[in-house]
Amino acid sequence: MINNFKMSKFILITSGKGGVGKSLAYLEYISLANGDIIQIGPYTDKLFEDNKPKIKQLIVNTNKGEEIFEVLEPPQNLILDIVNENPLASEKKRPIAIMRKPAPSSLMRIKTSNGKIEVTEEHKFLTIRNGALIKVRADELTTNDYLLEFNYPKFNIEYENSSEEIAKLLGYLTGDGYFEKRGNNFIVHVFCEEKNKSLIEKSFKNVFGDFKILKDKRTGVIRISYFKTSVIMNLFSEYGVTPATSGYKEIPKRIIRSNNHICASFLSALFDSDGYVSKNRNEIDFDTKSEKLALQVGNILRSRFKIESQLSEGYKKASNSKGEKHKYFRLVISGEDILSFYSQIGFNVTHKQERLKEKVDFVKFNTNIKVFPVGKLIKLIRDSSNIKANELAKILGVSKQMVYEYEWGLYALSKNSLKDFIQAFKELKISDEKIEFLENLLNKGYSFRKISKVERVDYKYPFVYDFQVCDEGGHFTHSTGIVISNTTTAVNLATAMNYFDEDVTLVDVNLTTPNIGLHLGAPVVPVTLNHVLSGKADLVDAIYEHESGTKVIPSSLSLRELKQLDEKDLMDISKDLRKISDTVILDSAAGLGPEALSALSIADEVIIVTNPEMPAVTDALKTAKVAEDMGKEVIGVIINRVKGNKSEMSLQSIKEMLELPILGIVPEDDKIQEALSMRNAVIMTHPRSKAARSYRAIAGKILGKEVIENDSLFERVMINLGFR
């Protein structure tokens, strides 16, 4: 029981979201909810050009000079697939803003087996580390990381009525077709070999009624053509066909908006033209000069048919070229996805379909495309349930060593292996919400892609771009399927205050994305703040003591216990909270969503955490103004993750912009990441590190107590070299 009934002070730790700082390169493609993709730079620039009067500009003087940030409300028809990481769920939603900002001179390029993504260094990705799904900056990713991929099968979409025969013809035209303009007339041609000739003749006849054939006697290549411009133009208009050369071809808009049967008819004809079954490898390959077409095909395969593919770039000679090599994009379908392609799409060309059937009939498929690096999470489940490795191995039908190797992270699990582990846990009657997370990954269209390369590259375009998807956070989806998007300060500040013998309680009022339990090694506890707010438990039952002496009230990670926080919820328990400690630190959600505002409503004092980047400081300014309007005292700002780079805003600029005292700065320190992996505060794990010293200094400043660090010369050298 907690017997201290002194009235306490509430300190709210909050932060701005930082929006446009986390941005994508001009040429990056973004997935839409309907299965299509858009190139973010050209799309955004055109919107800004067409809506100049509606653009909102923010002009700020930084240490790099004057910068202009532009924001525009998106059109009504821009609907994205939004992914939230905690709980792991997706929804179709219109973003609340489109943004662009002056570009840095370099970006980070992240490569996986399904393509590459170029983003600003602060852009965050969802990855699994030490059994937890976390957000990691692009410049902190390594080739040991796996990125979350959202396969999002499309349901509840209103499809347009389309013709199967027209879909096939458009597949042939997109693959081996050529659009010729003679004056005001349009002519369409499809080039083919003798073995494909009858299929394409039939397609022309079913759609156009007639056609003309020309055969090159030297090469044997056949050209099938149609010449009636009015019919061609009507068809192109109706189906959203954009005549283009081979490097710029794309899937017609209406095909993308059609049902799966029509999409399969189009893809089957397209693969008749530019796809083939490998003789020596268990794979189907599709080659095209058009990057957009390759990404669209991969996107539709994944989102409509749950077929994974790998994307690569290379150079090869075209069949009709004079020895020159051209850039090509290759999609590769392998493993069990070959069977999915065979059963749902297939080839119309007999010899290709027969070779594909041989693969399906006689080859045992094995694939590591859809992988789940969750071995450490499995170990957490096994340890918390007191299940021995040999007991689990016996049910799985594998060796004890194999279980250990998965748990050590030597291998990522395949889809089938993950299914087996989940089933084994159920047979052992283990009840754990971490199993629910694994089932969500498996059943809701998620998997992971291993990073193959991380590099910094030069950037030549004037802007970088981003969509702000919602006030409360969230991530949208790249065309490759990869999902792309301050608890540390609250935890360490509370621990640092306890260092000064201050009676402190840390409360996680971020119910949507709680992190305190994860940070302090207790992701699952019997009673949480959620139970208290729903009237299922008393407040004293939700208080836990950390090894530092700090009292903690965590929130639940469970989907079943997720509850939207409102002002009345906190008001109802605020009197009891005040009886717990001298100081209660509330760790709130970032930004100004409903949860953050509810936490603000009961705070006595507010501390804002920000990074030395203009977008983050701008959001901090917004938060400070709202807090002041609510009559709350903002006692100062903590500047986090300071690297000392020239690109960062100076402390003086931040102070002048926010008009608030700076309580202290926390340097970029890899000891913080090590502490996170150890599930503890950096003050406990690395008490002599630069970050720990900063938190102690900040806590001392807030409490009005002197901090004395008695270090020898040797200690100071070791700290500066990063060994403490």
N, C-alpha and C positions, 0 to 999 in steps of 0.2 A: 504493500500500500504506500501511497505518497502522502506524507503527513505534513508537508510544508504548505501553509495556506497564506503565504504572503502574496499581495497583489503584484502581478508581474507586468513587464513591458513587452509588447509585441513588436518585433522587428521583421519586416517583410523583405525577403531577398527576391528581387525580380529583375527582368532584363528585357530589352527590346529584341525582336526576332532577328533583325538583320536580313533584309530581303534581297535587294538588287546586287549586293556584293557577291552572292552565290549565283553565278551566271554561267551560261553556255555560249559556245562559239557560234558564229554566224551560220555555218553550214550544217549544224546539228539538226537531225530530224526528230520530231516528237510525235508520239502515238496519240491519236484521237480515239474517243470512245467508240466510234463507228468502225474502227479497224483501219482507217486511212492514216497517213502521216503527213506532217507539214514540216518544212524547213524553217526553223525558228527565226533566223535573221531576215531573209527575204519577206517572210510573212509579216513580221513585226514592222519592218521598215515601210512596207506598203500601207499597213494600217495607220502608221504615224503620218505618212504622206497624205493619205486620204482624210485624216481627221485632225488636221493641224490645230483648229480652234479648240479642240477638246483636250489637247495635251496639257498635263500639269507638269511644271518644271520646278525643280528644287535646285537652287544655286548655292553652293557652299564653298567657302575659302578653306582649303586644306593645305598641308605642307607641300602638296604637289601643285598648288595653284588653284585656280577656280575650276570647279567641276560642275557639270550640269547633268542631273539625273531626271529622266523623263518617264512619266507614268501615264497609262491610258486604260480606260475601262474596256474590257474585251467585248467582242460582238456576242450576241445571244447564241449563235450557233457554234461557238467554240466550247465543246464539251470534252473534258479529259477524263481518263481513269485516274482517280486519286487514291493513293495508298497511305494508310496510317499504320504506324508500326506497333502501337500499343493501345488497344488490342490490334492485332494484325488483321486488317480488314480493308476493303476497297469500296469505292462508290463512284458513280458517274456524276461529274460536277463541272460547272462553269467556273473558271478561275475568277478571282475578284480584281486582278490587275495584271496588265502586261507591262514589263519594264525593260528599259535599256539604259546602259551607262557607258561612259567612255572606257575603252578597253585598255587593259594592261598590255605590256609588250610581249608577255608570254603567258601560256596556259599550261594546264596539266593534261596530258593525254593518257587515258586509261584504256588498256587493251584487254579484251577477253576473247573467248572462242567465237562469239557472235558479233564481233566488230569492235570499234573503238569509239570513245567519247572524249571530247575536248571541253574542259570546263575551267573556271577560275579556281585557284588553289583552295579557296575557302568553301567550295561547293561540297556538300556532304552526300555520302552514299550510305545505304543500309548494308551492314555486314555482320557476321557472327564472330565474336571474339570471346573466348573463355566461357562459352555456353550461353552468351547473352546477345540479343539482337540490338546493335548500337549504331549510332550515326558517326561516321568517320570522315574527316576532311580529305579532299583529293590528294593533298600534298603529304598526308600521313598514311596513305594506303601502301601496301607492299604486295609482292607476288605471292605472299602466303595468305592473302585475304580472298574471300569469296563474296561476290556482290549478289544481293537479292534480286531475283528476276520474277516478274509478274506475268504469267501466261494468259491471264484473264480471258477465259472463253466467253464469247458474246451471247448473252441471254437477254430476253425482253427487249429486243430491238425490232422496230417496224421496218421490214424490208420492202423494197420496191419490187413490183412484178417485172420480171425480165425473161427474155427468150433464151432457152438453152442453146439453140442453134446459133443465135447471134453471139452468145458468150463464147462458143467454140471458135467462130470466125474471128472474133476480136482477139482470142488467144493466139491464133495463127498469125494475124496481122501484127500483134505486139512482138511476137517472137521472130518470125522470118519475113515480116512484111516491110513494105517500103511505100511511103506516101509521096507521090510525085505531083507537082503543080506545073501545069502548062498554061500559062496565061491566067485566065480566070477559071480554068478547069482543074478538077482534082481527079487523079487516077490512083487506084490502090493495086499493089502487086504483092504476091507471096511467092517466094523462091523455095523450091523443094527438090527432093530427089524422087526418082521413079517410085520407090517403095512407099512414099508419103502421098503421092499424087492423087490417088483415088479419094482419100479422106478430105483433102483440101478442095478438090473438085466438088465433092458432095456438099461441103460447107458453103462454098460460093453459090451453088445451085439452090440450096435451101433458103439462103438469105436474099441473094440478088436475082436469081432466076436464070442468069446466063453468065458467061465469062469467056475469056480468050486465053489460049495457051501458046506459049513460045518456048522452044527448046534449043538450048545452046549445044550444037553438034560437037563442039570441041570439049566442053566440060561435062556435058550431060545434065546440067542444071536446068530445071524447068521453071518457067515463070507463068503464074496464073494471074490474070488481070481483069479488072472491071473498070469501065470508063464513064458511067453516067454520074455526072457531078452532083445533080440535085438529090439523087438517092443516097450517094455517099455522104453529102453534107447533112442531110436529114438524120441519117444514122449516127453520125458523129455528134450532132447536137443532142440527140435523144439520149445517148449513152455517155456523154461527157468525154469524148475521145479528143486528145490533144495531139495532132500530127507532129511528129518529132523525129529527129535523126536517132540513130541507135544509142548514142550516149545519153539521151534525154527522154527515153521512153518511160511510160508509167502505166499503171493499171487504170482503165477507164473508171470514172467516178461512179457510174451506175452499177458497175460490177461490184465495187466495194460495198455499195448499199443494198446488194441483192442477197438472197438467202444462200445457205451453204451449198446447196445443189448447183446453183448457178456459178458460184465461185469455183467449185470443183470442176465444172465443165470448162471454164476459162483456163484454170491451171493445168488441166489435163492436156489441152491443146498447146498451151505455152510450153509445157515440158516436152511435148512431141517435137517442138521446134528446137529448143535450146537446152533440153535436159537429156541425160543419158544414164544408164546403169553401168557402173564401173565393172570391168571384167575381173580385175584382180583384188578389188577391195569391196567390202560389204557396205556400199553407199550408193546414193543417187546424187548426181551433180547437176547443177544448173548454172550456166554461164551467161553473163550479160555485160555490156559496156556501161549500162545505166545503174549507178549506185542507188538511185531512188527506186527503180524497179526491183532490184535485189532486196532492198529493205522492205518494200511493200509485200513482196512474195513471202519473205520470212515472217512478216507481221501477220499476214492472213493465215499462213500455215500454223503459226503458234496460237493465234487468238480464236480461230474458227475450228481448227481440227486437232489442236493439242499436239502438233508435230513440231519438234525442235529441229533447228538447223544451225550450222556453223557458217560464218561469213568470213571470207578472206579476200585479199586483193593480190593481183599478179599481172603479168604481161604475157601475151601470146599473140601469134599471128592469126588474123581472121582468115576464114576459108577463101574469101574473095579479095584478099589484099596482095600486094606485090612484095612480100617478104618483110613488111614493117610489122613491128610489135606494138600492140595497143593495150591500154590498161583494161583489165576485166575484173569483174566481181563474181566470185563463185560462192554459191550456197551449197552446202553438203548436208544431206540427210543420211543418218546412219543408225545402226543399232535397231532397237525395237520400233523406232519411228519409220523405218522402211515398211514394216508390216502395216502401220497406220496409213502410210501413203498408198500402199497397195489396196487396202480395203476401202478407203474413202475417196481417192482421186484416181490413181493409176494412169496408164498411157492408153491412147487410142491406136498408136502405131503397133502393129502386131509383134515385130521382132523385139521391141523394147519391153512390151508387156510380158512376153515370154521369158525374157532374161530376168525381169523383175520377179516373176513367179518362181523361177529357179532359186533365186535368193531366199524367197519366203519359204519354199518347201524344204530346202536342204541345208540352210545355214542357221546355226545356233547364234542368236543375237546376243550381244553384250555391249552395253553402252555406258559411258561415264558422262554423258551430256547433262542429264538431269541429276544433279548431285546435291547432297545435304550434309554440310560439314558440322554435324551436331553431336559428334562423339563425346565432347566434354559435357554437353547437356545430358546425354545418356548416363554418363558417370555420376552426375549430380543426382539424377533420379535413382540410380542404383544405390548410391551411398546413403541417401536420405531414407531409403526403404530397407536398408540393411540386407540387401540381396548380394550374395557372393557371385563372383564372375563365373565360376564353374556351374553354378545353378542356372544362370541366364544362358550360358553357352549350351547347356544340355537341351534346353527348350528350343534354342535357335538351330541346333544341329551343327554347330561350328566348334572350333577349339576355344579354350579359355584364352589362349594367346591372341586369337583373332578379335575377341571382345576387347582385350586390352589395347590392341593396335587401333581399333576404332576410337576408343576413349582417349588415347594419347594424341589423336588427331593425325595419325600417319596416313589414314585414308578417309575420304569423304564417303558417306553412305550413298548407295544407289536408291532409287525409289523403292524397289522391292525389298532391299535390306532394311530400310526405314519401316516399311510395313511390317516386316517380321519382328523388329524390335518392339513396335507398338503393340502387336498382338501378344508377344511374350509378356510384356508388362501387364496386359489385361489378364492373361492366364495366371499370373502371379498375384492377381487382385490388388495391384498397386494403384492407389488413387493419388494423383499428383497433377497440379495444373500445368506443369511443364509438359506433360503428355498431351494435354489439350492444345498447347502451342504447336507441338509436332504434328498433331492431326490437322490443325489449321494449315500448316505449310503444305501438307500432302493433299488435302482435299479442296483447297481453295485456289489452286493454280499457281503456287509458288515453287520456286527452286532456286538454285544458286549457280553462278558461273565463276570459275577461278580466274583471277587476274593473271595475265601472262606477261604484262609489261606496264610499268609506270614511268613516264618521262615528261620532262618539261620541254615545250616546243615554242618556237617563235609564233607570234600572231600578228597578222597584217591588216585585219579589218578594224574599222574605227570604233565599233561597239561590241559589247557582249549583252546577252539577253536572258530574261527569266520570266516565268509566270508565278505570281503569288497565288497559290491555289486556295488558301483559306486563312482566316484570322488565327485559327488555333494550330496551324502547322499542317503537315501533310506533304506528300511527294507525288510528282507526276512521273510518267513513264517515257523513257527514251524509245526510239524505234527498234532498238535491239531487245527491248523487254526489260532492261535494267531499270530499277527504281532509283530516281535521283531527287534531293532537298536542298542549366547553370547550377545543375544540382551540385557540381564539384565545389563551387564556392560556398554554398550553404553548409555542406557537410564539414568542410575544413574550417570555416569561420566558427561554427558551433564548437568544434573540437578545440580550436585555438582559444576560445573564450573559457572553456573548461580548464585549459592549461593555467589560466589565471585564477583558478578556484571559483569561477563564476558558475552559479547554478543555472544550467541551460537545458532547454528541451527543444529538439528539432522536430518540426511537424511537416510532413509531406502533404501539402494541400493541392498538389498537381495530380488530381485523380485520373485524368485521361492518360497521362504518360508519366506515372510515378517512377522515380529512380533511386530514392534514398535507400530502400531495402537492398537493391542491387549493389549500390555503392558500398554498403556496409556489411555485405556478406549474409544478408537475411532476406532473400527475395520472397520467401514464403513464410509467413508467421500465422499463428492461429487466429489472432484478433487484430484487425486493422482499423484505420480511421473510417473506412467504408462501413464497417459493422456499427461503429458508434453513430455515424450520421443516419443510418437506417433504423436506429433504435434497437439493434440486436445485441448491443454490448454497452457497458459503461466505459467512460473515458479511461479510468485507471487500468482497465484490463488491456488497453491497447498500448500501454507504455512499456518500452523495453530499454534496458540499459546497455550502452555500448561499452567496450572494454576501456575506453577513455574516461568513462564516468558520465558522458553525455547521455541524456535521456532522449529516446527517439519514438515518434509515433508515425509508423509507415502507412502507406496506402497499399491497396491490393492490386496485384497484377491480373487477377482473374476477370475474365469477360463477364461472368455471371454477377460479379459484385460491382461492376462499373456503374457509377451514379453521377449524374451531372450536378456539380456543386453550384449552389446559389447562396446569395447573401444570408438568407434566413437560416440555412444549415449551419453556417459558422457562427452566426449570432446566438443560436441555441446552445452551442457548446463553449462559447468564448469565456463565460464566467468560470466554468470549470477549468478551462485551459489556463486562465490567469492564476489559479491556485497551485499550479504544478511547480513553477520555477520562478527565479528572479527575472529571467529573460526567456521568452519563447520566440524562436526563429521560425518563420513560416517560409517554406520553399515553394514558390508558386510557379504556375505555368508561365512561359515567356509570352510577351506581347500583351494585348489588351482584350483578350477574349473573356467570356463570362466567368471562367474560373479565376483568372487573374484579378478581375474587378471585384469579385466576391472576397478574395483574400485582402485586397486593398481596403475594403470597407471596414475591416476590424483592426487594421494595423494602427499602431501609435506612431511608428517611425518607419521610413522606407529607405532601403539601400538598393541602388540600381547597379547591376553588373553589365558591363559592356566590353566590347573589343575595340582596339584602336583603329577601326575602319569606319569610314563615313556613313555607310548604310546602318551599321549597328548603333553608332552614336546618334544618328537621326532618330532611330526608333527609341533610344534611351531618352532623348529630349521629349518625344511624344508621351512616353510613360511618365516622365517627371511632371509634365504639364497637367496630365490627368490626375495624378496623385495630389498635386497642389490644389486643383479645382475641387477635389474631394475633401480638402481641409487637412491633408496629411503632411507631416513634416518629412521632407526628403533630406536625410542627414548627410548624404554624400554618394559618391560613385566609386566603385572598384573597377579598375581597368585590368582586364584579364588577358592572358595569352600575349603578352608584349614580347616581341622578338627584337625590337630595336632596328627594324628595317627602315630604309628611307621612305618606303611606300606607306608606312603607318602614319596616322595623324599624330602630331606632337601632343604631349600632355597639356601644353599651354593652349593649343587650339581646342582640345576637348573641354578644358576648363572654361574657356571663353564661350564656347558654343552652348554648354549646358548651364553655365552660371551656377555651378554647384562645387563644393569642395571635393577634392580627390582624396579619398580615404587611404588609398594605396594602390600599388600596381603589383600584379602577379606575373612574373616572367614566364615565357614558354619554357616548360621544363618536362623532360621525358619521365621524370620521377612521378609525375601525376598519373601518367598512363600506366606505369608500373603499379602504383597504388591502386588504381581502378581494377587491374587484373588480379590484385591480391584482396580485393573487396574490403578496402579500408581507407581511412583518411591519410593523405600524404604526411600529415603531421605525426602520425603514428608509425608509418612504415619507413619514412625517410626524414626524420626530424631535423636533420642538418641541411636538407636540400634548400635551394634558393626559394622554391615555392612555399615550403613550410615556414621559412623565416618571414616571408612576405605576409602569410596569413597571421602569424603571431604578431607582427608589427601592426597589421590592420586591426586585429582584435584589441591590442593594447591601446591603440589610438581611440577606438570606440569607447573602451572602458575607462580611459584616462589613466592607464597604468604604464609604467616604464618597462621597456623590453631591453634586457641586457644579454647579448650573445657573447659569451666568453670563449673566443676561439684563438687557438695558437696560429702562428704564421702558416704552419703545415696544414691545419684545418682549412684556413681560408683559401690556400692554393688548391686543395682537393675539391672544395666546393666549386670554385671557379672552373675547374676542369670537368665538373659534372660527376665526380665520384662519391658525392654525398647526397 
